[in-house]
Amino acid sequence: MLALGLAGCETTPPAPPPPARPVYTSPIPPDRLVGRWGLAAYHRPDDATRTEAQAKSSCGNQPYVITAGTNGGVMMYLADDNKLTELVSKQVGNGPVYIGPPDDPAGGERDRQVVRFDNNILVLRFVDPEVAKRYGTMVYVRCA
């Protein structure tokens, strides 16, 4: 009887706190990404130069438009998603630079690693190997 009485006094442990937001720097300010970009992709490194020319020529047809997000990031599409998502550039210490969702850790599966950025050319490779295999290395060339 005493055991039954004590069982009713059991308390549920408190829920663990939500995980802390990742800490990283944003080495590429969003205003440097906002604009109209020509876009093309390659799978073989030998095709990088030719792909830059293809990306530049796509400015006249249908440029890829990156706009400012409402929370300090930029609006871009994630792989296999037809809706825009706010993304940020992120880096931990002196590690690689990524562009991806702000709540994901730098280098997370939904991120793209910045291979090159010089204000006029942005080269990104998806972190997820399966997505990278399908999409290749993405080359963005700023439209004039």
C-alpha positions in Angstrom: 0.0 0.0 0.0 2.8 2.3 0.9 4.5 1.6 -2.5 1.3 2.6 -4.3 1.1 5.8 -2.4 4.6 6.7 -3.1 4.2 5.9 -6.8 1.7 8.7 -7.0 4.3 11.2 -5.8 6.7 10.5 -8.6 7.6 13.5 -10.6 8.5 13.7 -14.2 12.0 15.1 -14.8 12.0 18.5 -16.5 12.5 18.6 -20.2 16.0 19.3 -21.3 16.7 22.8 -22.5 16.5 23.4 -26.3 19.9 23.1 -28.0 21.9 26.3 -28.1 22.0 28.1 -31.5 25.3 27.4 -33.3 28.0 30.0 -32.8 29.8 31.1 -36.0 30.8 34.2 -37.8 29.3 35.3 -41.1 32.3 36.1 -43.3 30.2 37.0 -46.4 27.8 39.9 -45.6 24.4 39.3 -47.2 24.5 42.5 -49.2 27.4 41.1 -51.2 25.2 38.2 -52.3 22.1 40.1 -53.1 21.5 40.6 -56.8 21.1 38.8 -60.1 23.4 35.9 -60.9 24.0 33.7 -63.9 24.0 30.1 -62.8 25.6 26.9 -64.3 27.1 23.8 -62.8 29.9 21.3 -63.5 30.8 17.8 -62.3 34.4 17.6 -63.6 37.0 20.2 -62.4 38.2 20.5 -66.0 34.9 22.1 -66.9 35.1 25.0 -64.3 36.3 27.7 -66.8 33.8 26.8 -69.5 31.0 26.7 -66.8 31.8 30.2 -65.7 31.2 31.4 -69.3 28.0 29.4 -69.4 26.8 31.0 -66.2 27.6 34.5 -67.4 25.6 33.8 -70.6 22.6 32.7 -68.6 22.2 36.3 -67.2 20.3 37.3 -70.3 17.8 34.4 -70.2 16.8 33.7 -66.7 19.1 35.0 -63.9 19.1 33.5 -60.4 17.9 36.3 -58.1 19.2 36.4 -54.5 17.2 38.8 -52.3 17.7 40.0 -48.7 16.0 37.9 -46.1 14.0 39.4 -43.2 16.4 38.2 -40.5 19.8 39.3 -41.9 20.4 36.5 -44.4 19.6 35.9 -48.1 16.8 34.1 -49.8 17.9 31.1 -51.8 16.6 27.6 -52.6 17.8 24.5 -50.7 18.4 21.4 -52.7 15.2 19.7 -53.9 13.0 22.4 -52.4 10.8 24.7 -54.5 10.4 27.4 -51.8 12.9 30.0 -50.8 14.6 29.7 -47.5 16.6 32.3 -45.6 20.3 31.3 -45.6 23.4 32.8 -44.0 27.1 32.5 -44.6 28.8 30.8 -41.6 32.2 29.8 -40.4 33.6 28.4 -37.2 37.1 29.7 -36.4 39.3 29.6 -39.5 37.4 26.6 -41.0 35.7 26.5 -44.3 32.9 29.0 -45.2 29.4 27.6 -45.8 26.0 29.0 -46.8 23.0 27.4 -45.2 20.2 27.6 -42.7 21.2 29.7 -39.7 20.1 27.1 -37.1 22.1 24.3 -38.7 25.8 23.9 -37.6 28.4 25.1 -40.1 29.0 22.2 -42.5 25.6 20.7 -41.9 23.9 18.4 -44.5 21.8 21.2 -46.0 24.8 23.6 -46.4 26.9 24.5 -49.4 30.6 25.0 -49.0 32.0 28.2 -50.5 34.7 27.1 -52.9 35.4 30.6 -54.2 34.0 34.1 -53.7 35.3 37.3 -55.1 32.2 39.5 -55.3 31.6 38.7 -58.9 31.9 34.9 -58.9 30.5 32.6 -56.3 31.3 28.8 -56.5 29.4 26.5 -54.1 29.5 22.7 -53.5 26.8 20.9 -51.6 28.0 19.3 -48.4 25.6 16.3 -48.7 27.5 13.9 -51.1 24.4 12.5 -52.7 23.1 16.1 -53.5 26.6 17.2 -54.6 26.7 14.2 -57.0 23.3 15.2 -58.6 23.8 19.0 -58.7 27.6 19.3 -59.2 29.5 22.4 -58.3 27.4 25.5 -58.7 28.9 28.5 -60.4 27.2 31.9 -59.9 28.4 34.9 -62.0 27.1 38.3 -61.1 25.1 39.8 -63.9 26.1 43.3 -65.1 
